[in-house]
Amino acid sequence: MKEIIIEGLSKKIKGTLILDNVNMQMEPGKVYGLRGKNGCGKTMIMRALCGLLIPDSGKVIIDGEVLHRDIKFPRSVGVLIENPSFLPQYTGYENLRMLSKLMGNISDEEVRNAIERVGLDPDDGRTYRKYSLGMKQKLGIANAIMGEPDLIILDEPINALDEQTVMSIKTELLKLRDEGKLIVIACHDREELEFLCDIIYEIKNGTVAGCEVIGE
Ligand SMILES: Nc1ncnc2c1ncn2[C@@H]1O[C@H](COP(=O)(O)OP(=O)(O)OP(=O)(O)O)[C@@H](O)[C@H]1O
């Protein structure tokens, strides 16, 4: 992937303008942060990015291909938005393995690798039902990064995690960035975002109110 352009994206739901002329540009090898108050539209922008929200006007262009015109979804994308629906009676590994089979080209080794990268044990025999909140969150991240997609979209990924886990997840995300992935992350915590991101978009009332380049 070479670039993503979000151009004049607007969306009304039940008469309310949720996205209002959103414009952004993103390139691989960088982490982009979305920051803003509850309800400002971060999740909606992420949904639009991965093809889950059809805009009323404007478009998302990924390497020249327009979402919903040329392609339905980005060609290589991993997503964590809200609670993923894993099956409670299966282990974390079994859940991801089933999903990897649906997606096609992800090997069992890559599934194990993703689980290890977030600090879980692929051989853990506990079913998802028995997972703690943090473990569930980690499995959601593992699901988003397995197979190392070009585009990784994470909505509040470190919310439920303890300090040590947050640190190791951040390290993994920065590794993925350095491998050339494009990562988009929404987070309330300003410090966490500043640590992780190369560029932070400030979202206000469904539109981009500012753009900060970190480290400059
Ligand atoms: N299904 C829906 N129908 C109508 N309005 C919705 C729907 N889903 C979200 N909204 C509205 O869209 C706006 C943007 O929501 P969004 O979830 O993108 O916010 P957010 O920035 O991700 O917030 P948070 O930080 O709380 O996750 C909010 O005003 C919300 O009330």
The ligand as a Gaussian input file, in Angstrom:
#p B3LYP/6-31G(d) Opt

LIG

0 1
 N      -26.080000       3.863000      14.932000
 C      -26.070000       5.163000      15.191000
 N      -27.153000       5.918000      14.941000
 C      -27.165000       7.239000      15.170000
 N      -26.103000       7.919000      15.641000
 C      -24.996000       7.234000      15.902000
 C      -24.901000       5.822000      15.697000
 N      -23.673000       5.415000      16.052000
 C      -23.032000       6.530000      16.473000
 N      -23.801000       7.612000      16.386000
 C      -23.432000       8.996000      16.711000
 O      -22.331000       9.353000      15.904000
 C      -21.480000      10.259000      16.581000
 C      -20.052000       9.820000      16.455000
 O      -19.888000       8.597000      17.141000
 P      -18.515000       7.840000      17.241000
 O      -18.813000       6.475000      17.796000
 O      -17.790000       7.904000      15.966000
 O      -17.729000       8.700000      18.349000
 P      -16.311000       8.455000      18.986000
 O      -15.513000       9.661000      18.737000
 O      -15.747000       7.155000      18.531000
 O      -16.677000       8.380000      20.527000
 P      -16.053000       7.517000      21.726000
 O      -14.821000       8.242000      22.133000
 O      -17.113000       7.586000      22.759000
 O      -15.801000       6.128000      21.232000
 C      -22.016000      10.327000      18.014000
 O      -22.703000      11.528000      18.156000
 C      -22.950000       9.158000      18.131000
 O      -24.015000       9.468000      18.985000

